[in-house]
Amino acid sequence: MIRYNPFREIEQLQNALLRNFFTPTTESANTPLVDALEDAQGIHLAVYLPGVEPSNVVVTAENNTLTIRAERPFNKPENANQWRLEGPYGKFERSFVIPNTFDLGKIEATFKHGILYLDIPKAEAAQPRRIEVRVNS
């Protein structure tokens, strides 16, 4: 008979998480957090890239796919020992498939306080319009 220990799985998970705390993230591709909202004008994205320089951000739009790439290098001071790296370092990437009802050719991008703001307007064909009703006599 094997005794069931309900805390064994929790202990294994805790050990795995602690192991990851001491693993540097400088070589892995990270996924930045994103807020995505839609209103009558289009889609509005806020991509959180703390500590990333605007010159290290690349936004591309191709075949209805919007891709955001960024990099935050880790600059280790000389003669310093690494205890723990919890900051988001390395390469970041996030892609979105954008429906045809939005115009990827008219994206506006701004960067402020570590947040990349993207505004994707609706395509003119997708904009609501009023249609005049004529009366036949």
N, C-alpha and C positions, 0 to 999 in steps of 0.2 A: 504494500500500500504506500502511495506517495502522498505526502502532505502538501496541501495547497497553501501557498504563501501569497496572499493578495498584494503584498508590497513588492514582490519580486519584479513585476513589470515596471512599476514606478521607479524602482532603483535602477533598472537597466536604461530606462529613458533618461533619468537624471545623469547617469554616467555618460551617455551618448551626447547630451547637451553640453556637459562640462568639457568633454573632449573637443567639441566644436568651438568653444570659447578660446581655446589656445591654438587654434588653427588659423593662420593668417588668411585673409580673404583677398589678397592683392592680385591673385591670378584668376579668380573666378568671375564669371559674368553675373552681375547682380541685376535684380529687377527693381526699378524705382517705383515708389508709390505714386498713384495717379488718381486725381479726382476728375470725373468725366460728367459733364452736364450738357443737356440739350434744351434749347429754347426755340422760339420762332425764327431767330436769326441763324442758328447753326449749333455746332458742337463746340464746347469750351473745355479744354483740358488744362489741368494744373499738374505738372510733373515735378515731384519733389527731388531735388538734386543738391542736398546740403554740402557745402564746401567745394562744389565744382565750379571752376572758372567758366564764364560764358564762352571763351575761346575753345574750350574742350567739349562743346556740345555740337552735335551734328543732327539735323532733322532732314529726313528725305521722304519724298512721296513718290511712289511708283506703283502702277497697276492696282490702284485702290488700297494700297498698303502704306500706312504712315509709320515710319520708324524713327525712334529717338535713340541716339547713341551718345554716351558721355563717358568721361574718364576722370577719376580723381586719384592721382598717384600718391603713394605713401612715401613720404620723405623722412626716412629714419635718420635721426641725428647721429653723427659719427661717435663711436665709442659708447653707444647707448644699448642697453639690453632690453629686449622686448619682453614685457610681462604679459600684456594682453592687448589685442587689437579688436575693439568693438565698433570702431567707426566704419562707415561704408567707404571702402577703398577699392580701387580697381576699375574695371570696365562695367558700364551699366547699359542695358539695352531693353527696349520695350517696343512692341509693334502692335498696330491696330489695323483691322480691315475696316475701311470706311465705305459705307454704301454709296452708290452712284448718285444719290440725291444730294450729295455734298460736293463742293468744288475744291478739290485739293490744290488747284492752281492758284487759289486766292487765300492761302493760309497766311495768317499774321502771327508772328512769334515775338514774344518779349520775355526778358529774363530779369527777375527782381528778387533780391534777398534769397537766392538759392532755389527759386521756383521758376520753372519754365512755363509760360502761359501760351497756349496755342488756341487760336480761334479759327475754326473751319466753317466758312459760311455755307448756307444751303445753296444749291445750284439754282439758277434763275428758273429753270423748268419746274423745280420743286417748290418754288415760292407760291404761296396762295395768291390768287388774283381774282378780281371780281369780273364776272362775265355779264355783259349787258344783255338783257332779255328784250328782244324786239317783238312788237305786236304786229301780226299780219292783219290787214284790213280787208 
